[in-house]
Amino acid sequence: MRGAMADAAIEVEELTQAEGRKMFAAQVRDRLGMQPEEFLQRLDSGEFDDTDDEGVVRLMMLAPFAR
């Protein structure tokens, strides 16, 4: 028996390292209005450790694209 997700079309786009960094930078600027370097510095300092802000959490998941 097939599950509902088996019928869903999932599109995956692979990015180069440069494209990943560009995507991350654009998302940080759009969501938080700051430079990606500042976001990463604040992330590394632990400033966002206890956040429940969905936008920040999404950016945290995208951070590996910038490293």
C-alpha positions, 0 to 999 in steps of 0.5 A, a space after each residue: 500500500 502506498 502512503 500519501 507522501 509517495 504520490 507527492 512530487 518533490 522537487 530538489 535543486 542542487 546548489 553550488 557552494 556560491 549559490 548556497 551562500 547567495 541564497 543564505 545571504 538573501 534570506 538573512 537580509 530579507 527576514 532579518 534585515 542584517 548582513 549574513 556575517 552578523 547573523 552568523 556571528 550572533 548565532 555562534 555567540 549563542 544569541 539565538 539559542 533559546 529562540 522560537 522565532 520561526 524565521 530565525 530557526 529557518 535561517 539557523 537551518 540554512 547556516 551550513 550553506 554559508 560556511 
